[in-house]
Amino acid sequence: MRVQIEVLGSLTAMADGVSFVPSASKPRQLLAMLAVNAGKVVTVTEIMAEIWGEMLPRSASHALHTYLSSLRRALDEAMPGQERASRDILVTEHAGYALNIDPSCVDANRYHEQSNAGRWAADRGDYAVAAESLRTALEMWRGPALNDVTTGSHLEIEVLRLEETRLADLELCIDAELHLRRHRLVLGELAVLCARNPLFENFHAQHMLALYRTGRQSHALDVYRRFRNAMVSELGVDPSPRLRQLHQSILAGDPVLDDPGYVSSGWVPTAVAG
């Protein structure tokens, strides 16, 4: 018997290749809560806070038992003939409940393991391994985390943590690609990232540098102009001094921009920083 659960996109849960994702909203929310804490006990208090927040109905305890029973029933239907399998997987503990599965059965945990490998490689200056590991991690994403699950206070924090980690990994991965002089390879990706994150400065800096290194100085300057306009219009502030310095270096055609070591810690040029 093997269980696989995916949360990096829509919620999927398979037991022996058969889905056991509930169709009802609150049981799905319960399954997601247990999945992101696979192998750990989630207390009844935490579950109730996630599902109902501060508006706890008088029937909450009974309803929770109903949701747990529906999850176990779905597991049993996915694994016919395996007696007590559902109770061995969805276990009752003194303080709450847990999915008794290896954490690696959940894609988010495999993602973090691969992401950490990429970050460690980048810290060592091994940009080829960093880029490969981070690309492998990022390819696990199928869309926004838990995009078809109602989220309460606990899951909202988990989704935010996952999405912020994804953005940081994208930035670090592109940084590694720039170190490896793969400027043309990342141009399309950066154009999309800038369009989707119009106020995210680091992506715009990486886009400017990649464009400049492929002989598109005017396009790099246009990226800066659009970003500055967005910052002034939306926030009433100019870009950071670091981005303004990059802009001036591009205007001057500073030869240091062609040095792979120019990009460090996301995008800060070592020749300018400090």
C-alpha positions in Angstrom: 0.0 0.0 0.0 1.3 3.4 -1.0 -0.1 6.9 -0.3 0.8 9.9 -2.3 -0.5 13.4 -1.6 0.1 16.6 -3.5 -0.5 20.1 -2.3 1.6 22.2 -4.7 -1.3 23.0 -6.8 -4.8 21.4 -6.5 -5.1 18.9 -3.7 -4.6 15.3 -4.8 -4.4 12.2 -2.6 -4.0 8.6 -3.9 -3.9 5.3 -2.2 -2.6 2.5 -4.4 -3.4 4.7 -7.3 -7.0 5.4 -6.3 -8.1 8.9 -5.3 -9.4 9.4 -1.8 -9.9 13.2 -1.9 -13.3 14.1 -0.5 -15.7 16.2 -2.6 -17.1 18.2 0.4 -15.2 21.4 1.3 -14.5 20.8 5.1 -13.3 17.2 4.8 -10.9 18.4 2.0 -9.7 21.1 4.4 -9.2 18.5 7.1 -7.2 16.3 4.7 -5.0 19.2 3.6 -4.4 20.2 7.2 -3.3 16.6 8.0 -1.2 16.3 4.8 0.9 19.4 5.4 1.7 18.0 8.8 2.2 14.4 7.7 3.7 12.2 10.3 2.8 14.7 13.1 -0.1 14.9 15.5 -2.5 17.8 14.7 -4.5 18.7 17.8 -8.2 18.8 17.8 -7.9 22.5 18.9 -5.8 23.3 15.8 -8.2 21.4 13.5 -11.2 23.2 14.8 -9.5 26.6 14.6 -8.6 25.8 11.0 -12.1 24.7 9.9 -14.3 27.1 11.9 -12.0 29.9 13.2 -13.5 31.8 16.1 -17.1 30.9 15.1 -17.1 27.4 16.6 -20.5 25.8 16.3 -21.9 23.7 19.1 -21.9 20.7 16.8 -18.2 21.1 16.0 -17.1 18.0 17.8 -19.7 15.8 16.1 -19.0 17.3 12.7 -15.3 16.7 13.1 -15.9 13.0 13.8 -18.2 12.9 10.7 -15.4 14.4 8.5 -12.9 11.9 9.9 -15.2 9.0 9.3 -15.7 10.1 5.7 -12.0 10.3 5.2 -11.5 6.8 6.5 -14.4 5.5 4.4 -12.7 7.0 1.3 -9.4 5.4 2.2 -11.2 2.0 2.7 -12.8 2.3 -0.7 -9.5 3.1 -2.3 -7.9 0.0 -0.6 -10.5 -2.7 -0.7 -9.6 -5.9 1.1 -7.0 -4.2 3.3 -8.6 -4.6 6.8 -8.1 -1.6 9.1 -5.8 0.1 6.6 -7.6 3.4 6.9 -7.2 3.4 10.8 -3.5 2.6 10.4 -3.1 5.6 8.1 -5.4 8.1 9.7 -4.6 7.5 13.4 -6.2 8.8 16.5 -3.9 10.1 19.1 -4.5 11.4 22.7 -4.5 15.0 21.6 -5.6 14.8 18.0 -5.1 13.0 14.7 -2.3 12.3 12.3 -1.6 10.9 8.9 0.7 7.9 9.7 2.7 8.2 6.4 6.3 9.0 5.6 6.6 12.8 5.1 8.2 12.1 1.7 4.8 10.9 0.5 3.7 14.6 0.4 5.1 16.6 -2.5 5.8 19.7 -0.3 8.3 17.8 1.8 10.1 16.5 -1.3 10.1 20.0 -2.6 11.8 21.4 0.5 14.4 18.7 0.5 15.3 19.4 -3.2 15.1 23.2 -2.5 17.5 22.9 0.4 20.0 20.9 -1.8 19.9 23.8 -4.3 20.5 26.4 -1.6 23.4 24.6 -0.1 25.0 24.2 -3.5 24.6 27.9 -4.2 26.2 28.7 -0.8 29.2 26.6 -1.9 29.4 28.4 -5.3 28.4 25.3 -7.2 25.9 27.1 -9.5 25.4 24.2 -11.9 24.2 21.9 -9.1 22.2 24.7 -7.6 20.4 25.5 -10.9 19.6 21.8 -11.5 18.4 21.1 -7.9 16.2 24.2 -7.8 14.7 23.5 -11.3 13.9 20.0 -10.1 12.2 21.5 -7.0 10.3 24.1 -8.9 9.0 21.6 -11.5 7.0 20.0 -8.7 4.6 22.9 -8.6 1.4 22.5 -10.7 -0.2 25.8 -9.7 -0.8 27.9 -6.5 -0.6 25.7 -3.4 -3.9 24.2 -2.4 -5.7 26.3 -4.9 -9.0 24.3 -4.7 -9.1 24.1 -0.9 -10.8 26.5 1.5 -8.1 27.7 3.9 -8.4 28.9 7.4 -5.8 30.5 9.7 -3.4 27.5 9.8 -3.5 26.6 6.1 -3.2 30.2 5.0 0.1 30.5 6.9 1.3 27.3 5.3 0.3 28.4 1.8 2.0 31.8 2.3 5.2 30.0 3.5 5.2 27.7 0.5 4.6 30.6 -2.0 7.3 32.8 -0.5 9.7 29.9 -0.6 8.8 29.3 -4.2 9.5 33.0 -5.1 12.9 32.9 -3.3 13.8 29.7 -5.1 12.9 31.2 -8.4 15.1 34.2 -7.7 18.0 32.0 -6.6 17.7 29.6 -9.5 17.8 32.5 -12.0 20.7 33.9 -10.1 22.5 30.6 -10.6 21.6 30.6 -14.3 23.1 34.1 -14.7 26.3 33.0 -13.0 26.4 30.2 -15.7 25.9 32.8 -18.5 22.6 31.3 -19.5 21.1 34.7 -20.2 19.0 33.8 -23.2 17.7 30.8 -21.4 16.0 32.8 -18.7 14.8 35.8 -20.7 11.3 34.5 -21.4 10.8 33.3 -17.9 11.9 36.6 -16.5 9.5 38.5 -18.8 6.6 36.5 -17.4 7.8 36.8 -13.8 8.1 40.6 -14.1 4.6 40.8 -15.6 3.1 38.7 -12.8 5.1 40.5 -10.1 5.2 44.1 -11.2 6.6 45.4 -7.9 9.1 42.6 -7.3 12.4 44.5 -7.7 14.8 41.5 -7.9 13.2 39.9 -10.9 13.3 43.2 -12.8 17.0 43.6 -11.9 17.7 40.1 -13.2 15.7 40.8 -16.3 17.7 44.0 -17.0 21.0 42.2 -16.6 20.0 39.3 -18.8 18.8 41.7 -21.5 21.9 43.7 -21.4 24.1 40.7 -21.6 22.3 39.6 -24.8 22.9 42.9 -26.5 19.5 44.4 -25.7 20.5 47.5 -23.8 17.5 49.6 -24.9 15.1 46.8 -23.7 16.9 46.6 -20.4 16.5 50.4 -19.9 12.8 50.0 -20.8 12.3 47.4 -18.1 13.8 49.9 -15.6 11.5 52.7 -16.9 8.4 50.6 -16.5 9.3 49.3 -13.1 10.1 52.9 -11.8 6.8 54.1 -13.2 5.0 51.3 -11.4 6.8 52.0 -8.1 6.1 55.8 -8.3 2.5 55.2 -9.3 1.6 52.5 -6.8 3.9 53.3 -3.8 5.1 56.8 -4.4 8.7 55.8 -4.1 11.7 55.3 -6.4 13.5 52.0 -6.9 16.2 51.1 -4.4 19.7 52.6 -4.7 21.0 49.2 -5.9 18.6 49.1 -8.8 19.3 52.7 -9.7 23.0 51.9 -9.7 22.4 49.0 -12.0 20.5 51.3 -14.3 23.4 53.8 -14.4 25.8 50.9 -15.1 23.7 49.8 -18.1 23.5 53.4 -19.4 27.2 53.7 -19.2 27.8 50.3 -20.7 30.1 49.4 -17.8 32.2 46.3 -18.7 31.8 44.9 -15.2 28.2 43.9 -16.2 29.6 41.1 -18.3 31.5 39.6 -15.4 29.6 36.5 -14.1 30.6 37.4 -10.6 28.6 40.6 -10.9 25.4 38.8 -9.7 25.4 37.7 -6.1 22.9 37.1 -3.3 19.9 37.2 -5.7 21.0 40.1 -7.9 23.3 42.5 -5.9 26.4 43.2 -8.0 29.6 42.5 -6.1 31.2 45.3 -7.9 28.6 47.8 -6.6 27.6 46.3 -3.2 29.4 47.7 -0.1 
